[in-house]
Amino acid sequence: MPVPAIEIIDNPSVAHNDGDSRNATRVKVSVVGAGGGIGQSLSLLLKVNLNNLLANDPSANASIELSLFDVNLENLKGVTADLSHINNKIRLQVTDNLAENVKDSNLIIIAAGVPRKPGMTRDDLFNINAGIIKNIATDINNANACNSQNSGNSSFILLISNPLNSLLPVLQNSLNENWIGKCFGITELDLVRASTFLEPLLQSNSGNNAEMPYIPVIGGHSGDTILPVFSQITANNFTSSLYDLVRGPDSQIIRKLINRVQYGGDEIVEAKNGKGSATLSMAYSAYRIAEQFTALLLNQVKTVESILYTTIVGKDFETPLSTVEGAAELHDQYLERRLKFFATACTVEKLSGLTKIDNKIIGNLNAFEKDNLLPTCIDSLQINIEKGLSF
Ligand SMILES: NC(=O)c1ccc[n+]([C@@H]2O[C@H](COP(=O)([O-])OP(=O)(O)OC[C@H]3O[C@@H](n4cnc5c(N)ncnc54)[C@H](O)[C@@H]3O)[C@@H](O)[C@H]2O)c1
């Protein structure tokens, strides 16, 4: 039997996250770049795992619509046909029109762009991907009607595309001001890598193997802008410093670990030998964040609490966000008033967006992290951010 062709829906039904609790909560999740390496794997994770959120939803009538878009229509149709055979309640929508894809969406995840090739840094990607992101922002500005507090609806954007340090500034600068505090870069892969790379070492030191360690990673998302805070690990029900375990900040073990987290992406670029960068581990990392936002949109949690790359200033890109607790302290006290974006511990609420920045991590850096890693991070990240803002 011939395989039925997937039809591109010209005028798909639109999901609303209705603020009125008498009505059903409908959440629309859009993936831009769904035909790519990350987009395909992420779409699979969303299709399969978000169904668990629905299954556990206390209200019997919540629904999730997964809307996929890519400029590569062949890949888009193939991915959608494939995913459509998975038997669960997540509704799939496919469109060849970006404006339709993002229209009334509650969670827009952007994985569109060109990935790194061997020898390329993330910054080499800048010009191509910045143009793509700017165009996407224009469509979001034109099409997305539900991102205002007055509407009772809520929308968020999660950005994956690299160079993230510069592209979030491009995106935020191109979007209208409703999106301040609603638009975040995903740096979760750095936390996932830190945990993965540290775990064998912890086992040999402590013998504990019950759970994976958690290491906060703050700053940016490339090379020396990535600041893994190994002095603040949490693992196996104790909070400890890796520095205590391996005796001092000069330890080669610490230096190697930090370097591996900062440049871990290169291992994958080289292993794939010209065929792209991290896709599977990135999709996994992006899903971890996307799931938290979907739970927030479904009213299953009151806040998202995560490390996210975010703007800490208003639309003038000068004044720290006065409505966000901790933003002025971070900007003025810890970042020498030089950085307008930073990956840090954020609290996000459904209607207000970013409401709080917790400065405990940066406030408790040890001497090595504070005197060596942070100044380098600030120097490089400032250049990346200004490059994005001046695009
Ligand atoms: N944040 C992170 O930790 C992280 C990790 C790895 C990769 N990345 C980045 O994620 C991006 C995607 O990587 P990938 O490996 O999936 O690349 P890919 O080339 O496999 O996929 C990118 C997809 O984007 C699509 N695309 C291009 N322009 C578009 C547009 N204007 N609208 C919609 N779709 C468009 C392409 O057709 C393609 O399908 C790259 O920029 C990469 O550097 C980020």
The ligand as an SDF file (V2000), in Angstrom:
LIG
                    3D

 44 48  0  0  0  0  0  0  0  0999 V2000
   22.4970   25.4010   22.6660 N   0  0  0  0  0  0  0  0  0  0  0  0
   23.2730   24.3450   22.5130 C   0  0  0  0  0  0  0  0  0  0  0  0
   23.7700   23.7850   23.5040 O   0  0  0  0  0  0  0  0  0  0  0  0
   23.5410   23.7600   21.1420 C   0  0  0  0  0  0  0  0  0  0  0  0
   24.1840   22.5190   21.0250 C   0  0  0  0  0  0  0  0  0  0  0  0
   24.3980   22.0200   19.7580 C   0  0  0  0  0  0  0  0  0  0  0  0
   23.9920   22.7350   18.6450 C   0  0  0  0  0  0  0  0  0  0  0  0
   23.3770   23.9370   18.7820 N   0  0  0  0  0  0  0  0  0  0  0  0
   22.9540   24.7300   17.6200 C   0  0  0  0  0  0  0  0  0  0  0  0
   21.6230   24.3760   17.2540 O   0  0  0  0  0  0  0  0  0  0  0  0
   21.3980   24.6930   15.8670 C   0  0  0  0  0  0  0  0  0  0  0  0
   20.8240   23.4900   15.1330 C   0  0  0  0  0  0  0  0  0  0  0  0
   21.7690   22.4390   15.0890 O   0  0  0  0  0  0  0  0  0  0  0  0
   21.4680   21.0860   14.2830 P   0  0  0  0  0  0  0  0  0  0  0  0
   22.6150   20.1900   14.5430 O   0  0  0  0  0  0  0  0  0  0  0  0
   20.1040   20.6030   14.5400 O   0  0  0  0  0  0  0  0  0  0  0  0
   21.5720   21.6350   12.7850 O   0  0  0  0  0  0  0  0  0  0  0  0
   20.8430   21.0470   11.4640 P   0  0  0  0  0  0  0  0  0  0  0  0
   21.5010   21.6780   10.2960 O   0  0  0  0  0  0  0  0  0  0  0  0
   20.8020   19.5650   11.5340 O   0  0  0  0  0  0  0  0  0  0  0  0
   19.3750   21.5940   11.6170 O   0  0  0  0  0  0  0  0  0  0  0  0
   19.0560   22.9440   11.4960 C   0  0  0  0  0  0  0  0  0  0  0  0
   17.6970   23.0060   10.8400 C   0  0  0  0  0  0  0  0  0  0  0  0
   17.3030   24.3630   10.7840 O   0  0  0  0  0  0  0  0  0  0  0  0
   16.5800   24.5220    9.5660 C   0  0  0  0  0  0  0  0  0  0  0  0
   16.5100   25.9260    9.2200 N   0  0  0  0  0  0  0  0  0  0  0  0
   17.4490   26.7340    8.6860 C   0  0  0  0  0  0  0  0  0  0  0  0
   16.9520   27.9660    8.5240 N   0  0  0  0  0  0  0  0  0  0  0  0
   15.6800   27.9630    8.9830 C   0  0  0  0  0  0  0  0  0  0  0  0
   14.6440   28.9260    9.1100 C   0  0  0  0  0  0  0  0  0  0  0  0
   14.8390   30.1860    8.7110 N   0  0  0  0  0  0  0  0  0  0  0  0
   13.4820   28.5450    9.6430 N   0  0  0  0  0  0  0  0  0  0  0  0
   13.2800   27.2800   10.0380 C   0  0  0  0  0  0  0  0  0  0  0  0
   14.2050   26.3040    9.9430 N   0  0  0  0  0  0  0  0  0  0  0  0
   15.3910   26.6490    9.4370 C   0  0  0  0  0  0  0  0  0  0  0  0
   17.3580   23.6850    8.5460 C   0  0  0  0  0  0  0  0  0  0  0  0
   16.5790   23.3800    7.4240 O   0  0  0  0  0  0  0  0  0  0  0  0
   17.6790   22.4600    9.3940 C   0  0  0  0  0  0  0  0  0  0  0  0
   16.6950   21.4630    9.2820 O   0  0  0  0  0  0  0  0  0  0  0  0
   22.7630   25.1200   15.3420 C   0  0  0  0  0  0  0  0  0  0  0  0
   22.8370   26.5260   15.3610 O   0  0  0  0  0  0  0  0  0  0  0  0
   23.7300   24.5450   16.3530 C   0  0  0  0  0  0  0  0  0  0  0  0
   24.9580   25.2250   16.3900 O   0  0  0  0  0  0  0  0  0  0  0  0
   23.1330   24.4420   20.0200 C   0  0  0  0  0  0  0  0  0  0  0  0
  1  2  1  0
  2  3  2  0
  2  4  1  0
  4  5  1  0
  4 44  2  0
  5  6  2  0
  6  7  1  0
  7  8  2  0
  8  9  1  0
  8 44  1  0
  9 10  1  0
  9 42  1  0
 10 11  1  0
 11 12  1  0
 11 40  1  0
 12 13  1  0
 13 14  1  0
 14 15  2  0
 14 16  1  0
 14 17  1  0
 17 18  1  0
 18 19  2  0
 18 20  1  0
 18 21  1  0
 21 22  1  0
 22 23  1  0
 23 24  1  0
 23 38  1  0
 24 25  1  0
 25 26  1  0
 25 36  1  0
 26 27  1  0
 26 35  1  0
 27 28  2  0
 28 29  1  0
 29 30  1  0
 29 35  2  0
 30 31  1  0
 30 32  2  0
 32 33  1  0
 33 34  2  0
 34 35  1  0
 36 37  1  0
 36 38  1  0
 38 39  1  0
 40 41  1  0
 40 42  1  0
 42 43  1  0
M  CHG  2   8   1  16  -1
M  END
$$$$
